Amino acid sequence: MGETTMTDLRSASATPRGPGLRLLAPEDVSRVQGAALDRLEGDGVVPASHEAREALLAAGASEAADGALRLSAGLAEEAAARAPKRVALGARTEELDVVLEPGARLLAAGGPAAPRAQPPAGGPSGPATLEDLEAACRLADALPEVDVVAGPPLVTAPLGDEGARLAEVVCALRATRKHVHVMHAVGAATAAALADMAGAFSADEAALRRRPPLSLLGGPESFAAAAVLAVRGIPVGVLVAAPSVRDAGRGPTAASDPSPADVTEALVAFVADVLAANAAVQALAPGAAYIAPVWPALAGLPMTGPAAATFIAAATQVLTHAGLPAAAGAFATSAPAPDWQSCTDGSFAALSGGLAGAALLGGAGTVLGATAFSPAQLVADAEIFSWCATIAAGIEVDDETLAVEAIKQVGIGGDFLGQKHTRRHMKDVWRPRLLDRAPWEAWVAGGRQGAAERAAELAGTLLAGHEAEPLDADRTATLERIIATAGL
């Protein structure tokens, strides 16, 4: 056996094998899904937007006197069956394309766009600039564990400034070759411009559907945008219900975890919302790629802690059973900077989501309740992710890995250094970049550097030495023209 650096872990992290984490027994998965379907048929959902209401009515929902829309279990299940089980996410560089499917366990840098940025070397955060955003996306591009750039990671202007939102997406597209996940609220006009920007990377509409370079993930406030993008073949993951109907927990800033009963109630309400949202999307664009946005805050739960990790694992299990790939907000922490707390928060949630079969684990690099982005935290989260993904991939047991023939050839007293089997697998061992396993004396002689300091140092090194392949002049001009003519 030999060693594997984190650079070699892309194939391992994308392999859906291993025993997995099953918080719910199979019969309980069916009970939760059944309770969610009963909720849609009984209480229904109160749409948060006119667009969501019209789409649900088009899906076959009936309107009640109280304003709620009721959707039959059969319609919701048929819509889930129409949604693709595998969602392709194209990248600017084709070899960086990824596929979301149960157990893919891919990593997204960033989450809901953060308004503040921390310096690569650490220290207090300040209002984010386009330079900070460019650096965040470039760092994500440099880290081989990162598959998707979400958010984009930083927001540089008030959320109502849709022109600034488009400029931020262009900044991300220029700074990374990887797929870009848009997560801040956008309106229909902005979504139309985003669709045109995505089309600038494709030869035609068919190519755009095969390899969409952009996608959208958000709450009910993003449904109008999702309605535009889904018709163009761009993957979306949104909700439909008004927060007062959906929220069952204590909110993302709760000081303590909600009770197990609160989590179960939130889980049922959230699954119902996801099934309704997918039905609405499928009514607008049959066969549209839908991604379930499993972020605890969207269910009214704290972003971190046991309740959040439990919710991520259970919701992923139920929605995967329903046939929808899940994008889980695993890397979210209330810690102010990269430290023991931030890494503990990320480790437990990422392992829970990864073992449960999440297609994508997001939020990497965020701190302070997702209000700030930290380059050092992104580097640390990449290492945490690679560890968790390796565990979730499980142990492959076959004739090759058992190596019985090699053992027989070596015999008693021999060694494996000259065996072809050893050469084939000499890079199969996970090796950290940040965790220090040196003896005490060596650690002291090296300046007693901790993992956080090593993460900051590596972030600075990567930012100093990495540049993504630049966009060509024609494509850059096309993107700038789209922004200029969007009227935002």
Secondary structure as GFF3:
##gff-version 3
##sequence-region A 1 488
A	DSSP	three_ten_helix	6	9	.	.	.	ID=ss1
A	DSSP	alpha_helix	10	13	.	.	.	ID=ss2
A	DSSP	alpha_helix	26	41	.	.	.	ID=ss3
A	DSSP	alpha_helix	50	59	.	.	.	ID=ss4
A	DSSP	beta_strand	62	63	.	.	.	ID=ss5
A	DSSP	beta_strand	69	70	.	.	.	ID=ss6
A	DSSP	alpha_helix	73	82	.	.	.	ID=ss7
A	DSSP	beta_strand	87	89	.	.	.	ID=ss8
A	DSSP	three_ten_helix	94	96	.	.	.	ID=ss9
A	DSSP	beta_strand	98	100	.	.	.	ID=ss10
A	DSSP	beta_strand	106	109	.	.	.	ID=ss11
A	DSSP	beta_strand	116	117	.	.	.	ID=ss12
A	DSSP	beta_strand	126	127	.	.	.	ID=ss13
A	DSSP	alpha_helix	130	142	.	.	.	ID=ss14
A	DSSP	beta_strand	148	151	.	.	.	ID=ss15
A	DSSP	alpha_helix	162	175	.	.	.	ID=ss16
A	DSSP	beta_strand	179	182	.	.	.	ID=ss17
A	DSSP	alpha_helix	188	199	.	.	.	ID=ss18
A	DSSP	alpha_helix	205	210	.	.	.	ID=ss19
A	DSSP	beta_strand	214	217	.	.	.	ID=ss20
A	DSSP	three_ten_helix	220	222	.	.	.	ID=ss21
A	DSSP	alpha_helix	223	231	.	.	.	ID=ss22
A	DSSP	beta_strand	236	237	.	.	.	ID=ss23
A	DSSP	alpha_helix	243	246	.	.	.	ID=ss24
A	DSSP	alpha_helix	260	284	.	.	.	ID=ss25
A	DSSP	beta_strand	292	294	.	.	.	ID=ss26
A	DSSP	three_ten_helix	296	299	.	.	.	ID=ss27
A	DSSP	alpha_helix	306	321	.	.	.	ID=ss28
A	DSSP	beta_strand	326	328	.	.	.	ID=ss29
A	DSSP	alpha_helix	340	356	.	.	.	ID=ss30
A	DSSP	beta_strand	360	364	.	.	.	ID=ss31
A	DSSP	beta_strand	366	367	.	.	.	ID=ss32
A	DSSP	beta_strand	372	373	.	.	.	ID=ss33
A	DSSP	alpha_helix	375	393	.	.	.	ID=ss34
A	DSSP	alpha_helix	399	402	.	.	.	ID=ss35
A	DSSP	alpha_helix	404	410	.	.	.	ID=ss36
A	DSSP	alpha_helix	420	424	.	.	.	ID=ss37
A	DSSP	alpha_helix	440	445	.	.	.	ID=ss38
A	DSSP	alpha_helix	451	465	.	.	.	ID=ss39
A	DSSP	alpha_helix	473	485	.	.	.	ID=ss40
###
